[in-house]
Every structure is written in C-alpha cells, then in structure tokens.
Amino acid sequence: MSAFRPPHIPESEVTPKALYLKRRQIIGGAAGALALAASGEALAAPLTGKPTDYKVPDKLTPKKDVTTYNNFYEFGTDKSDPAANSGAFKPLPWSIEIGGLVAKPQKLSMDDIMKSFPMEQRIYRMRCVEAWSMVIPWIGFPLASLLDRVEPLGSAKYVAFETVVRPDQMPGQRGFFQPISWPYVDGLRMDEARNPLTLLATGLYDETLPNQNGAPIRLVVPWKYGFKGIKSIVKITLTEKEPPCTWNIIAPNEYGFYANVNPHVDHPRWSQATERRIGEDSGLFGGKRIDTLMFNGYADQVASMYTGMDLRKYF
Ligand code: MTE
C-alpha cells in the first residue's frame, strides 16, 4: 500500500534532540549495558527506541491527546479517567509470565525485557472501534521476538494475553459497578501474533509508557480495532484453542475475536466507514471525517492472513 512507505519523518520531529542524542549514547556499547544493569527496574528504558521504516505520512496526534483520551476501564469508563485515576499505579517492578504450549516457559522482568530486545520506534495509525483514530509514535519490539525466545510447540495456534488485577491501585476494579469481569483478556491467532507489525510497546513519543497507556508493557496491533491492544500485560499463554476476549465476552454480537479494521462491516449500532482524527480540527460542527482504510491501511502487510475467510462472519 503506497500510504505505508511514506516520506521519512525525521526522528527529531518526534524526539527532542537532547534526548535523541542521549539515547544514542545509551545504546552504544558496554557502557550502555552497564548503565542499564546498574539502574535497576527504574530505568528510563524506551530511550533505546531506534527509528524504523514503519511510518505513515499522517500528522502525529499530539502527545497531550494520546495521553489524556484513553480507554482503560481498570481506571474508569470515561476517556479522561485513565489519566486522572492512574497516578497511584506502580508499573515497576514488573514481570510477565510466558507459558502454555511452549518448550521454554519463562518469567521475565522489565529489566530482562529491556536488555533482551532492542527497542524500535514505529509510527502507527491506530483506529478505535468507536470510530476515532490517532497516529502514535510507539517504542517497542516485535512480539515475534518474544515468542521465538519461548519456543512455541507445534500445537500452539493462539496467543492469549492477560492484564494485571490490582484493585488497590486500579479504582475501576473496586466498588459496586464492575463493567468487566477482571482480568481484561484478549488474544491473537499465532500468525497475527507473529506478523512483523505486531508490537509489544514499552513507550510512546519520548517516554516510557504512561500508566494510562498501559505501563509498563502493552500490545499494539495497528490493523485491528483499539480494544485488541491489551494494556499492562502480566501473562502470555500459548494455546490450542481460540482464547477469550473481554469485549467479545461482554457483547459477542458487537465485538468479534478478529476485530480487524474494516470499513465495509459496520458495528451493529454505527458505521465503520469513516473516522474522526483526535486532536485535529473536526470542523465547525465536528463533522469533518476521514475515510477508514481496509485493515487501517495495512492491507499489504496483513490481508493475506485472511484469504478465503468471510470477514462478515469473522468480524
Ligand atoms: N486494556 C485493558 N487492560 N483495559 C482496557 O479497558 N481498553 C482497550 C485497549 N486496551 C483497555 C485495554 C481499548 S477499548 C482501547 S481503544 C485501547 O486500549 C486504547 O489504548 P490507548 O489509551 O493507549 O489509546
């Protein structure tokens, strides 16, 4: 898709120059490794985000919007709740358990992850099922690299993800009204999980992931609706059967397992043909909308995974 290999956006546009230079020094050589080792889990990890070819020509969504207009029901159901209510959440220390149908199950700390996987900076279009979108410079690494490390068995067909449960730090998980049966869960088919576009993100813009965006580590799948991007992951399990997904459990007629961005298949209650870019002038009456692209513009990279599937049935 022509829109996918866009003009180069200089990293200086995304990252303040001083940070970028510092980042270069940090990546470089043994001194960098030592600095990481000595700094414990409080390290400013995503400073190692190396720019890549994964970019789009679209204007970046201002960081202010990316970090204040969020869905993260563990902190409340309004878009402003996650930024307002996630201050007490402690993303470090952290570890992820990776198991199920693998030869080498492991428990990795964030330190292990930052040392083992080189971080990349990728600019992705993100499209929410609620028909708004953003363009976000993520910092992260391909999920496939993590899967390689645990050596999936031949019987592993899906990857299941689970978010942390911490009612003491997540106000949305306590109290009378519980919109979701915790933990928040989601999953991908193995080929989707291994697709080079699929990232585990540890930062955005020039920061480690803010709490409201899924600190310290979350999934980013740019050709799927935003709800597949499960946040604050503590468990990854390789399975033979299709894993449960929170929104599919809540409303199976509205949210399917696949959740691929598709302007031709409407949500039962609204159209998916167009979208509103957050942070951009949406016109005098909020009416200016842009066309939604098949697979959110990533058809060249992902369409072949769904050849022969009826996308109206597998929505
Ligand atoms: N992950 C968890 N654990 N809890 C959630 O409520 N919301 C999802 C997804 N991941 C959610 C979640 C939805 S609906 C969206 S649109 C994206 O997170 C939003 O990610 P962002 O806030 O980083 O844009």
Residues whose N, C-alpha, C, O or C-beta is under 5 A from the ligand:
A	BS01	MTE	V66 Y69 N70 N71 F72 Y73 E74 C128 T163 Y184 Q212 N213 G226 F227 G229 I230 K231
